[in-house]
Amino acid sequence: MGRVAPRFARERRNDMHWYNPATRVAETVTAPYTDEEATYMLWGATDSWAFVAEYERLRDDGMGIEQAMIFVGHCFRMWHLRYLPVG
């Protein structure tokens, strides 16, 4: 019990809690399995190019897909908080 058959091992996904910079909402979602899935999740805002660029930089530095997504979310969450309108 608890073991996954090899043919189904690739289908098993983990949940990931992260800040989605495109929607500006913290959410729990299924973690992306490929870079294409990750970049798709980052699109949807006018500044999505910046999210994808940061994700690609982190991946080039050797970071895993899920960890890079969480770091991108954290980076832009801090940026969004820093530039909130006053008043």
N, C-alpha and C positions, 0 to 999 in steps of 0.2 A: 504494500500500500504506500502511496506517496511517490512512487517512481513513475516516470512518464515513459511510455513506449518510445523508442528512438524515432519512429516515423512521425510521432506527434510532438516530439520535443521542440521542433521549430515553431509549432503553432502556439506553444505556451507563451503567454505574454505577462509582463509585470505591469502593475499600476505605478504611475509616477505622479507625485504631487509637485506642481510647479506654478510659477506665475507666467501666464500667457501674455507676452508683450503685445501681441496683435489685438487682443480683446481687453487687455488690462484687468484680468481677473485671475485670482488664484484658483486652480482647479486640480482635480485628480482625474487623470486620463490614462489610457493604455499607452505605455511607452512605445515610441517608434522603434521599428526593427531595422530600418534602412535609412540612409542619408536622405533619400527621396521623400520618405514619409516625414522625416524631421523637417525638411525645408517646406513641405506642404503645410505643416502645422504652423510654421512661422509666417506664412503669407496671409494677407488679409487687411493690412493697415497701410497707410501712406508711406510709412517709414520701414516697411518690411525688408527693404534692401539692407538696412543697417543690422537687423536681427540675423539675416542670413549671412552677412559678411562676418559678424562676430562668431556665429556658429561654425562657419568654415575655418576661421582662424583657430578656434579651439580644437577642431578636429585635426587640423594640420599639425597642431602641437602634440597630438597623440591621445587626446581625451576621448573617452567612449561616447557613444551617441546619447545615451540617457543623461550622463553627467554633463555633457556639453549643453543639452537642452535646459537642464536645471540652472547651469551657470549663466546662460543667456537670459533666462527669465529673471534671475537675481540681479544681474547687471542692469537690465532695463527697468526693473522695479525701483532700484535705487535712483536711477536717472529720472524716472517719472516723479518720484517723491521730491527730488531736489528741485524740479522745475514746475511744481504745482503753482497755480495762480494764487496770489495773496488776496485775501478779502473774502 
